[in-house]
Amino acid sequence: MQSAVAAVPNKNEYHKLIERGGKVVIDFNASWCSACKTMRPVLDKLSKEHDDVVFLSVDIDQATDIAADEDIRSMPTFKFIKNGKVVDEVVGANKHNLESTMDSFTS
């Protein structure tokens, strides 16, 4: 099964996807970040388990404007958004924290 994590091409698309409402998880990452690569399979698995959540990936080197707007200082950073508002965040490559935050987010 393919990953349900969609790469965000630009700032306009980013805002459209968030403003739709519902639940969104955003993975802020970089191609050179080994911790990001470690967490990607975990995120892919979660995206397959939670089809009611939109999963997005933002490469901070490709989308510097989004990273600046979201004040991303460390990677990976995962933001959890409900109805356009950030409700939680996980910073770093901690599988347990990401999974437990996801459980709280979807319950």
MMTF fields as JSON, N, C-alpha, C and O atoms, coordinates in Angstrom:
{
  "mmtfVersion": "1.0.0",
  "mmtfProducer": "UNKNOWN",
  "numBonds": 427,
  "numAtoms": 428,
  "numGroups": 107,
  "numChains": 1,
  "numModels": 1,
  "chainsPerModel": [1],
  "groupsPerChain": [107],
  "chainIdList": ["A"],
  "bondAtomList": [4, 2, 8, 6, 12, 10, 16, 14, 20, 18, 24, 22, 28, 26, 32, 30, 36, 34, 40, 38, 44, 42, 48, 46, 52, 50, 56, 54, 60, 58, 64, 62, 68, 66, 72, 70, 76, 74, 80, 78, 84, 82, 88, 86, 92, 90, 96, 94, 100, 98, 104, 102, 108, 106, 112, 110, 116, 114, 120, 118, 124, 122, 128, 126, 132, 130, 136, 134, 140, 138, 144, 142, 148, 146, 152, 150, 156, 154, 160, 158, 164, 162, 168, 166, 172, 170, 176, 174, 180, 178, 184, 182, 188, 186, 192, 190, 196, 194, 200, 198, 204, 202, 208, 206, 212, 210, 216, 214, 220, 218, 224, 222, 228, 226, 232, 230, 236, 234, 240, 238, 244, 242, 248, 246, 252, 250, 256, 254, 260, 258, 264, 262, 268, 266, 272, 270, 276, 274, 280, 278, 284, 282, 288, 286, 292, 290, 296, 294, 300, 298, 304, 302, 308, 306, 312, 310, 316, 314, 320, 318, 324, 322, 328, 326, 332, 330, 336, 334, 340, 338, 344, 342, 348, 346, 352, 350, 356, 354, 360, 358, 364, 362, 368, 366, 372, 370, 376, 374, 380, 378, 384, 382, 388, 386, 392, 390, 396, 394, 400, 398, 404, 402, 408, 406, 412, 410, 416, 414, 420, 418, 424, 422],
  "bondOrderList": [1, 1, 1, 1, 1, 1, 1, 1, 1, 1, 1, 1, 1, 1, 1, 1, 1, 1, 1, 1, 1, 1, 1, 1, 1, 1, 1, 1, 1, 1, 1, 1, 1, 1, 1, 1, 1, 1, 1, 1, 1, 1, 1, 1, 1, 1, 1, 1, 1, 1, 1, 1, 1, 1, 1, 1, 1, 1, 1, 1, 1, 1, 1, 1, 1, 1, 1, 1, 1, 1, 1, 1, 1, 1, 1, 1, 1, 1, 1, 1, 1, 1, 1, 1, 1, 1, 1, 1, 1, 1, 1, 1, 1, 1, 1, 1, 1, 1, 1, 1, 1, 1, 1, 1, 1, 1],
  "groupList": [{"groupName": "MET", "atomNameList": ["N", "CA", "C", "O"], "elementList": ["N", "C", "C", "O"], "formalChargeList": [0, 0, 0, 0], "bondAtomList": [1, 0, 2, 1, 3, 2], "bondOrderList": [1, 1, 2], "singleLetterCode": "M", "chemCompType": "L-PEPTIDE LINKING"}, {"groupName": "GLN", "atomNameList": ["N", "CA", "C", "O"], "elementList": ["N", "C", "C", "O"], "formalChargeList": [0, 0, 0, 0], "bondAtomList": [1, 0, 2, 1, 3, 2], "bondOrderList": [1, 1, 2], "singleLetterCode": "Q", "chemCompType": "L-PEPTIDE LINKING"}, {"groupName": "SER", "atomNameList": ["N", "CA", "C", "O"], "elementList": ["N", "C", "C", "O"], "formalChargeList": [0, 0, 0, 0], "bondAtomList": [1, 0, 2, 1, 3, 2], "bondOrderList": [1, 1, 2], "singleLetterCode": "S", "chemCompType": "L-PEPTIDE LINKING"}, {"groupName": "ALA", "atomNameList": ["N", "CA", "C", "O"], "elementList": ["N", "C", "C", "O"], "formalChargeList": [0, 0, 0, 0], "bondAtomList": [1, 0, 2, 1, 3, 2], "bondOrderList": [1, 1, 2], "singleLetterCode": "A", "chemCompType": "L-PEPTIDE LINKING"}, {"groupName": "VAL", "atomNameList": ["N", "CA", "C", "O"], "elementList": ["N", "C", "C", "O"], "formalChargeList": [0, 0, 0, 0], "bondAtomList": [1, 0, 2, 1, 3, 2], "bondOrderList": [1, 1, 2], "singleLetterCode": "V", "chemCompType": "L-PEPTIDE LINKING"}, {"groupName": "PRO", "atomNameList": ["N", "CA", "C", "O"], "elementList": ["N", "C", "C", "O"], "formalChargeList": [0, 0, 0, 0], "bondAtomList": [1, 0, 2, 1, 3, 2], "bondOrderList": [1, 1, 2], "singleLetterCode": "P", "chemCompType": "L-PEPTIDE LINKING"}, {"groupName": "ASN", "atomNameList": ["N", "CA", "C", "O"], "elementList": ["N", "C", "C", "O"], "formalChargeList": [0, 0, 0, 0], "bondAtomList": [1, 0, 2, 1, 3, 2], "bondOrderList": [1, 1, 2], "singleLetterCode": "N", "chemCompType": "L-PEPTIDE LINKING"}, {"groupName": "LYS", "atomNameList": ["N", "CA", "C", "O"], "elementList": ["N", "C", "C", "O"], "formalChargeList": [0, 0, 0, 0], "bondAtomList": [1, 0, 2, 1, 3, 2], "bondOrderList": [1, 1, 2], "singleLetterCode": "K", "chemCompType": "L-PEPTIDE LINKING"}, {"groupName": "GLU", "atomNameList": ["N", "CA", "C", "O"], "elementList": ["N", "C", "C", "O"], "formalChargeList": [0, 0, 0, 0], "bondAtomList": [1, 0, 2, 1, 3, 2], "bondOrderList": [1, 1, 2], "singleLetterCode": "E", "chemCompType": "L-PEPTIDE LINKING"}, {"groupName": "TYR", "atomNameList": ["N", "CA", "C", "O"], "elementList": ["N", "C", "C", "O"], "formalChargeList": [0, 0, 0, 0], "bondAtomList": [1, 0, 2, 1, 3, 2], "bondOrderList": [1, 1, 2], "singleLetterCode": "Y", "chemCompType": "L-PEPTIDE LINKING"}, {"groupName": "HIS", "atomNameList": ["N", "CA", "C", "O"], "elementList": ["N", "C", "C", "O"], "formalChargeList": [0, 0, 0, 0], "bondAtomList": [1, 0, 2, 1, 3, 2], "bondOrderList": [1, 1, 2], "singleLetterCode": "H", "chemCompType": "L-PEPTIDE LINKING"}, {"groupName": "LEU", "atomNameList": ["N", "CA", "C", "O"], "elementList": ["N", "C", "C", "O"], "formalChargeList": [0, 0, 0, 0], "bondAtomList": [1, 0, 2, 1, 3, 2], "bondOrderList": [1, 1, 2], "singleLetterCode": "L", "chemCompType": "L-PEPTIDE LINKING"}, {"groupName": "ILE", "atomNameList": ["N", "CA", "C", "O"], "elementList": ["N", "C", "C", "O"], "formalChargeList": [0, 0, 0, 0], "bondAtomList": [1, 0, 2, 1, 3, 2], "bondOrderList": [1, 1, 2], "singleLetterCode": "I", "chemCompType": "L-PEPTIDE LINKING"}, {"groupName": "ARG", "atomNameList": ["N", "CA", "C", "O"], "elementList": ["N", "C", "C", "O"], "formalChargeList": [0, 0, 0, 0], "bondAtomList": [1, 0, 2, 1, 3, 2], "bondOrderList": [1, 1, 2], "singleLetterCode": "R", "chemCompType": "L-PEPTIDE LINKING"}, {"groupName": "GLY", "atomNameList": ["N", "CA", "C", "O"], "elementList": ["N", "C", "C", "O"], "formalChargeList": [0, 0, 0, 0], "bondAtomList": [1, 0, 2, 1, 3, 2], "bondOrderList": [1, 1, 2], "singleLetterCode": "G", "chemCompType": "PEPTIDE LINKING"}, {"groupName": "ASP", "atomNameList": ["N", "CA", "C", "O"], "elementList": ["N", "C", "C", "O"], "formalChargeList": [0, 0, 0, 0], "bondAtomList": [1, 0, 2, 1, 3, 2], "bondOrderList": [1, 1, 2], "singleLetterCode": "D", "chemCompType": "L-PEPTIDE LINKING"}, {"groupName": "PHE", "atomNameList": ["N", "CA", "C", "O"], "elementList": ["N", "C", "C", "O"], "formalChargeList": [0, 0, 0, 0], "bondAtomList": [1, 0, 2, 1, 3, 2], "bondOrderList": [1, 1, 2], "singleLetterCode": "F", "chemCompType": "L-PEPTIDE LINKING"}, {"groupName": "TRP", "atomNameList": ["N", "CA", "C", "O"], "elementList": ["N", "C", "C", "O"], "formalChargeList": [0, 0, 0, 0], "bondAtomList": [1, 0, 2, 1, 3, 2], "bondOrderList": [1, 1, 2], "singleLetterCode": "W", "chemCompType": "L-PEPTIDE LINKING"}, {"groupName": "CYS", "atomNameList": ["N", "CA", "C", "O"], "elementList": ["N", "C", "C", "O"], "formalChargeList": [0, 0, 0, 0], "bondAtomList": [1, 0, 2, 1, 3, 2], "bondOrderList": [1, 1, 2], "singleLetterCode": "C", "chemCompType": "L-PEPTIDE LINKING"}, {"groupName": "THR", "atomNameList": ["N", "CA", "C", "O"], "elementList": ["N", "C", "C", "O"], "formalChargeList": [0, 0, 0, 0], "bondAtomList": [1, 0, 2, 1, 3, 2], "bondOrderList": [1, 1, 2], "singleLetterCode": "T", "chemCompType": "L-PEPTIDE LINKING"}],
  "groupTypeList": [0, 1, 2, 3, 4, 3, 3, 4, 5, 6, 7, 6, 8, 9, 10, 7, 11, 12, 8, 13, 14, 14, 7, 4, 4, 12, 15, 16, 6, 3, 2, 17, 18, 2, 3, 18, 7, 19, 0, 13, 5, 4, 11, 15, 7, 11, 2, 7, 8, 10, 15, 15, 4, 4, 16, 11, 2, 4, 15, 12, 15, 1, 3, 19, 15, 12, 3, 3, 15, 8, 15, 12, 13, 2, 0, 5, 19, 16, 7, 16, 12, 7, 6, 14, 7, 4, 4, 15, 8, 4, 4, 14, 3, 6, 7, 10, 6, 11, 8, 2, 19, 0, 15, 2, 16, 19, 2],
  "groupIdList": [1, 2, 3, 4, 5, 6, 7, 8, 9, 10, 11, 12, 13, 14, 15, 16, 17, 18, 19, 20, 21, 22, 23, 24, 25, 26, 27, 28, 29, 30, 31, 32, 33, 34, 35, 36, 37, 38, 39, 40, 41, 42, 43, 44, 45, 46, 47, 48, 49, 50, 51, 52, 53, 54, 55, 56, 57, 58, 59, 60, 61, 62, 63, 64, 65, 66, 67, 68, 69, 70, 71, 72, 73, 74, 75, 76, 77, 78, 79, 80, 81, 82, 83, 84, 85, 86, 87, 88, 89, 90, 91, 92, 93, 94, 95, 96, 97, 98, 99, 100, 101, 102, 103, 104, 105, 106, 107],
  "secStructList": [7, 7, 7, 7, 3, 3, 3, 7, 7, 1, 2, 2, 2, 2, 2, 2, 2, 2, 2, 6, 7, 1, 3, 3, 3, 3, 3, 3, 3, 7, 6, 6, 7, 2, 2, 2, 2, 2, 2, 2, 2, 2, 2, 2, 2, 2, 2, 2, 2, 7, 6, 6, 3, 3, 3, 3, 3, 3, 3, 6, 6, 6, 7, 2, 2, 2, 2, 2, 2, 6, 6, 7, 7, 1, 1, 1, 3, 3, 3, 3, 3, 3, 6, 6, 3, 3, 3, 3, 3, 3, 3, 1, 1, 7, 2, 2, 2, 2, 2, 2, 2, 2, 2, 2, 2, 2, 7],
  "xCoordList": [0.843, 0.0, 0.882, 1.88, 0.521, 1.26, 1.044, 0.014, 2.016, 1.888, 0.784, 0.586, 0.085, -0.955, -0.453, -1.248, 0.862, 1.462, 1.752, 2.539, 1.11, 1.236, 2.272, 2.252, 3.175, 4.137, 3.423, 2.597, 3.738, 3.11, 3.996, 5.143, 3.468, 4.298, 4.565, 5.596, 3.642, 3.821, 2.931, 2.079, 3.154, 2.447, 0.935, 0.152, 0.526, -0.911, -1.604, -2.659, -0.996, -1.569, -1.583, -2.54, -0.545, -0.446, -1.647, -2.315, -1.912, -3.032, -4.38, -5.278, -4.533, -5.776, -6.041, -7.161, -5.02, -5.177, -5.511, -6.302, -4.931, -5.207, -6.581, -7.29, -6.958, -8.211, -9.439, -10.563, -9.24, -10.369, -11.075, -12.243, -10.348, -10.901, -10.545, -9.786, -11.093, -10.785, -9.436, -8.887, -8.921, -7.673, -6.53, -6.644, -5.42, -4.248, -3.002, -2.859, -2.102, -0.795, 0.249, 0.244, 1.148, 2.167, 3.547, 3.899, 4.309, 5.679, 6.612, 6.704, 7.309, 8.313, 9.654, 10.093, 10.31, 11.5, 12.464, 12.198, 13.592, 14.572, 15.208, 15.347, 15.586, 16.141, 17.452, 17.783, 18.201, 19.492, 19.376, 20.379, 18.176, 17.94, 17.757, 16.74, 18.743, 18.65, 17.526, 16.895, 17.268, 16.16, 14.816, 13.896, 14.71, 13.485, 13.265, 12.149, 14.35, 14.264, 13.881, 13.163, 14.35, 14.011, 12.518, 11.902, 11.95, 10.544, 9.567, 8.38, 10.03, 9.118, 8.309, 7.107, 8.915, 8.104, 7.018, 5.943, 7.305, 6.308, 5.14, 3.98, 5.444, 4.406, 3.601, 2.377, 4.292, 3.592, 2.612, 1.48, 3.049, 2.18, 0.954, -0.171, 1.17, 0.056, -0.917, -2.131, -0.38, -1.246, -2.152, -3.271, -1.68, -2.493, -3.54, -4.598, -3.24, -4.156, -5.252, -6.282, -5.039, -5.978, -6.419, -5.906, -7.365, -7.785, -8.685, -9.062, -9.03, -9.823, -8.938, -9.438, -7.62, -6.657, -5.876, -5.481, -5.657, -4.83, -3.391, -3.116, -2.482, -1.062, -0.297, -0.41, 0.487, 1.256, 2.734, 3.099, 3.568, 5.007, 5.512, 5.219, 6.277, 6.847, 8.369, 8.895, 9.06, 10.523, 10.918, 10.635, 11.571, 11.853, 12.837, 12.884, 13.623, 14.542, 13.844, 14.268, 12.784, 11.989, 10.953, 10.606, 10.465, 9.395, 9.856, 9.295, 10.874, 11.429, 10.403, 10.433, 9.494, 8.476, 7.51, 7.132, 7.11, 6.206, 6.938, 6.381, 8.172, 8.953, 9.117, 9.027, 9.356, 9.493, 8.167, 8.134, 7.071, 5.748, 5.38, 4.749, 5.779, 5.433, 6.485, 6.358, 7.531, 8.586, 9.236, 9.401, 9.598, 10.229, 11.708, 12.45, 12.117, 13.485, 14.259, 15.484, 13.542, 14.166, 13.418, 12.227, 14.137, 13.489, 13.81, 14.883, 12.854, 11.544, 10.649, 10.822, 9.701, 8.639, 7.321, 7.117, 6.435, 5.106, 4.072, 4.016, 3.265, 2.198, 0.861, 0.611, 0.01, -1.319, -2.338, -2.364, -3.17, -4.094, -5.526, -5.817, -6.407, -7.845, -8.548, -8.395, -9.317, -10.101, -9.272, -9.701, -8.074, -7.234, -6.367, -5.611, -6.446, -5.682, -4.723, -5.096, -3.484, -2.515, -2.961, -3.144, -3.132, -3.561, -2.473, -2.564, -1.44, -0.354, 0.859, 0.765, 2.004, 3.243, 4.191, 4.264, 4.906, 5.961, 7.232, 7.251, 8.296, 9.574, 10.576, 10.732, 11.249, 12.271, 11.811, 10.64, 12.772, 12.522, 12.194, 12.985, 11.014, 10.568, 9.298, 8.21, 9.449, 8.327, 7.189, 6.022, 7.531, 6.501, 5.703, 4.474, 6.398, 5.698, 4.775, 3.651, 5.257, 4.437, 3.193, 2.086, 3.372, 2.234, 1.238, 0.029, 1.732, 0.804, 0.081, -1.092, 0.762, 0.109, -0.957, -2.037, -0.649, -1.614, -2.841, -3.967, -2.634, -3.762, -4.667, -5.89, -4.062, -4.847, -5.564, -6.719, -4.881, -5.401, -6.625, -7.547, -6.633, -7.718, -8.818, -9.808, -8.666, -9.71, -10.776, -11.723],
  "yCoordList": [-1.195, 0.0, 1.251, 1.308, 2.227, 3.481, 4.337, 4.245, 5.15, 6.098, 7.104, 7.495, 7.5, 8.511, 9.874, 10.757, 10.045, 11.312, 12.118, 11.701, 13.268, 14.092, 15.194, 15.904, 15.326, 16.423, 17.717, 17.754, 18.772, 20.073, 20.881, 21.181, 21.236, 21.892, 23.381, 23.901, 24.06, 25.505, 26.025, 25.309, 27.284, 27.899, 27.995, 27.781, 28.313, 28.399, 27.058, 26.99, 25.992, 24.654, 24.258, 23.644, 24.602, 24.332, 24.938, 24.256, 26.209, 26.874, 26.295, 26.171, 25.943, 25.321, 24.022, 23.773, 23.197, 21.897, 22.037, 21.256, 23.004, 23.214, 23.84, 23.481, 24.766, 25.497, 24.664, 25.078, 23.502, 22.603, 22.153, 21.765, 22.212, 21.726, 20.273, 19.688, 19.705, 18.319, 18.197, 19.167, 16.972, 16.67, 16.565, 15.897, 17.242, 17.261, 17.037, 17.625, 16.184, 16.003, 16.429, 15.967, 17.321, 17.832, 17.415, 17.648, 16.801, 16.395, 17.415, 17.495, 18.198, 19.138, 18.42, 17.972, 18.309, 17.489, 18.096, 19.149, 17.415, 17.809, 16.537, 15.541, 16.582, 15.397, 14.943, 13.76, 15.846, 15.522, 15.076, 14.712, 15.099, 14.825, 13.323, 12.746, 12.697, 11.247, 10.892, 9.846, 11.736, 11.481, 11.531, 10.781, 12.414, 12.508, 11.211, 10.698, 10.697, 9.451, 8.285, 7.38, 8.299, 7.263, 7.288, 6.238, 8.469, 8.607, 8.424, 8.196, 8.518, 8.434, 7.133, 7.192, 5.952, 4.726, 4.72, 4.152, 5.351, 5.449, 6.307, 5.953, 7.428, 8.315, 7.63, 7.755, 6.91, 6.18, 5.171, 5.047, 4.456, 3.463, 4.149, 3.677, 5.254, 5.982, 6.49, 6.473, 6.938, 7.469, 6.374, 6.655, 5.145, 4.022, 3.593, 3.078, 3.809, 3.406, 4.429, 4.094, 5.672, 6.756, 7.462, 8.527, 6.86, 7.448, 8.67, 9.306, 8.999, 10.203, 11.419, 12.51, 11.228, 12.307, 12.567, 11.631, 13.848, 14.229, 14.334, 15.03, 13.646, 13.683, 14.441, 14.152, 15.42, 16.257, 16.224, 16.04, 16.406, 16.474, 17.788, 18.126, 18.526, 19.79, 19.705, 19.591, 19.761, 19.801, 21.251, 22.138, 21.48, 22.865, 23.577, 24.807, 22.816, 23.431, 23.83, 24.766, 23.129, 23.439, 24.523, 25.311, 24.553, 25.486, 26.311, 26.208, 27.119, 27.917, 28.896, 29.213, 29.373, 30.319, 29.651, 30.257, 28.413, 27.692, 27.407, 27.61, 26.941, 26.641, 27.882, 27.801, 29.023, 30.272, 30.659, 31.025, 30.577, 30.922, 30.042, 30.503, 28.767, 27.812, 27.735, 26.942, 28.572, 28.666, 27.303, 26.909, 26.596, 25.289, 25.488, 26.121, 24.943, 25.122, 23.813, 23.818, 22.69, 21.395, 20.389, 20.544, 19.355, 18.353, 16.961, 16.696, 16.087, 16.382, 17.072, 16.901, 17.847, 18.422, 17.984, 18.094, 17.49, 17.059, 17.959, 18.057, 18.606, 19.463, 18.782, 18.226, 18.832, 18.236, 19.37, 20.207, 19.396, 20.502, 19.978, 19.016, 20.627, 20.339, 21.621, 22.654, 21.543, 22.687, 23.963, 25.04, 23.823, 24.975, 25.465, 26.419, 24.843, 25.292, 24.201, 23.031, 24.591, 23.643, 23.265, 24.13, 21.958, 21.482, 20.689, 20.465, 20.263, 19.521, 19.533, 19.886, 19.138, 19.131, 18.098, 17.951, 17.396, 16.48, 16.91, 17.028, 17.146, 17.54, 16.425, 15.972, 15.997, 14.98, 13.614, 13.392, 12.714, 11.369, 10.412, 9.532, 10.602, 9.738, 9.028, 9.604, 7.782, 6.983, 6.902, 7.068, 6.648, 6.518, 7.814, 7.782, 8.954, 10.24, 10.503, 10.975, 10.194, 10.416, 9.521, 9.986, 8.269, 7.337, 7.683, 7.622, 8.047, 8.373, 9.695, 9.836, 10.651, 11.911, 11.651, 12.242, 10.776, 10.409, 9.753, 10.041, 8.873, 8.222, 9.252, 9.178, 10.217, 11.276, 12.137, 12.518, 12.437, 13.304, 12.691, 13.41, 11.39, 10.743, 10.18, 9.655, 10.279, 9.727, 10.745, 10.44],
  "zCoordList": [0.0, 0.0, 0.0, 0.718, -0.787, -0.889, 0.359, 1.027, 0.647, 1.74, 1.418, 0.268, 2.451, 2.294, 2.753, 3.075, 2.782, 3.178, 1.913, 1.063, 1.805, 0.594, 0.796, 1.802, -0.168, -0.139, -0.481, -1.392, 0.244, 0.018, -0.929, -0.599, -2.107, -3.116, -2.881, -3.306, -2.21, -2.029, -0.901, -0.375, -0.547, 0.581, 0.347, 1.272, -0.873, -1.162, -0.935, -0.305, -1.457, -1.288, 0.185, 0.659, 0.89, 2.331, 3.067, 3.844, 2.818, 3.49, 3.074, 3.906, 1.818, 1.355, 2.091, 2.537, 2.219, 2.863, 4.344, 4.874, 5.006, 6.432, 6.642, 7.582, 5.778, 5.951, 5.604, 5.884, 5.002, 4.723, 6.001, 5.979, 7.101, 8.357, 8.564, 7.792, 9.602, 9.906, 10.598, 11.121, 10.582, 11.27, 10.266, 9.238, 10.588, 9.719, 10.572, 11.645, 10.087, 10.713, 9.686, 8.545, 10.113, 9.204, 9.711, 10.867, 8.825, 9.104, 8.464, 7.239, 9.298, 8.805, 8.843, 9.902, 7.684, 7.557, 6.555, 5.975, 6.359, 5.337, 4.784, 5.493, 3.524, 2.867, 3.501, 3.431, 4.115, 4.725, 6.177, 6.79, 6.734, 8.157, 8.402, 8.016, 9.042, 9.277, 10.25, 10.099, 11.236, 12.164, 11.433, 11.761, 10.451, 9.646, 8.873, 8.79, 8.313, 7.55, 8.451, 8.024, 9.686, 10.653, 10.985, 11.171, 11.056, 11.447, 10.293, 10.53, 9.06, 7.914, 7.873, 7.617, 8.116, 8.113, 9.196, 9.001, 10.327, 11.4, 10.928, 11.137, 10.298, 9.783, 8.673, 8.621, 7.793, 6.729, 7.317, 6.848, 8.339, 9.0, 9.613, 9.446, 10.316, 10.924, 9.862, 10.065, 8.734, 7.667, 7.104, 6.675, 7.103, 6.602, 7.624, 7.262, 8.893, 9.973, 10.243, 10.828, 9.822, 10.148, 8.867, 8.524, 8.174, 6.895, 7.067, 6.083, 8.305, 8.578, 8.831, 9.104, 8.738, 8.981, 7.696, 7.001, 7.385, 6.242, 6.74, 7.718, 6.069, 6.419, 5.349, 4.157, 5.798, 4.877, 5.245, 6.406, 4.243, 4.436, 3.851, 2.705, 4.662, 4.221, 4.356, 5.463, 3.234, 3.235, 3.501, 2.696, 4.629, 5.028, 4.117, 4.092, 3.37, 2.419, 1.131, 0.454, 0.794, -0.4, -0.114, -0.993, 1.12, 1.503, 2.705, 3.796, 2.489, 3.584, 4.155, 5.345, 3.3, 3.774, 4.755, 5.758, 4.474, 5.382, 6.696, 7.775, 6.607, 7.81, 8.683, 9.907, 8.055, 8.812, 9.465, 10.639, 8.702, 9.238, 10.427, 11.378, 10.368, 11.422, 12.528, 13.46, 12.416, 13.424, 13.708, 14.863, 12.636, 12.767, 13.107, 12.355, 14.242, 14.722, 14.827, 14.957, 14.772, 14.928, 14.066, 13.794, 13.643, 12.798, 13.293, 13.837, 13.089, 12.523, 13.557, 14.763, 13.061, 13.877, 13.262, 12.053, 14.105, 13.661, 14.329, 15.554, 13.516, 14.055, 13.819, 12.749, 14.829, 14.793, 14.768, 15.671, 13.74, 13.523, 13.45, 12.738, 14.198, 14.125, 13.737, 14.389, 12.673, 12.215, 12.094, 12.509, 11.517, 11.232, 12.371, 12.188, 13.551, 14.713, 15.175, 15.258, 15.477, 16.021, 17.435, 18.292, 17.664, 18.973, 19.699, 20.906, 18.956, 19.583, 18.658, 17.482, 19.224, 18.453, 19.062, 20.282, 18.211, 18.648, 17.93, 16.705, 18.697, 18.115, 18.394, 19.528, 17.332, 17.472, 16.992, 16.683, 16.942, 16.417, 17.554, 17.897, 18.129, 19.221, 18.781, 18.802, 18.386, 17.872, 18.894, 18.541, 20.151, 21.184, 21.335, 21.398, 21.394, 21.527, 20.338, 20.508, 19.134, 17.942, 17.974, 17.704, 18.296, 18.33, 19.43, 19.209, 20.614, 21.703, 21.439, 21.785, 20.836, 20.467, 19.405, 19.439, 18.476, 17.434, 18.049, 17.644, 19.024, 19.703, 20.369, 20.252, 21.069, 21.718, 20.691, 20.884, 19.612, 18.548, 17.861, 17.478, 17.709, 16.959, 17.849, 17.34, 19.161, 20.039, 20.359, 21.084]
}
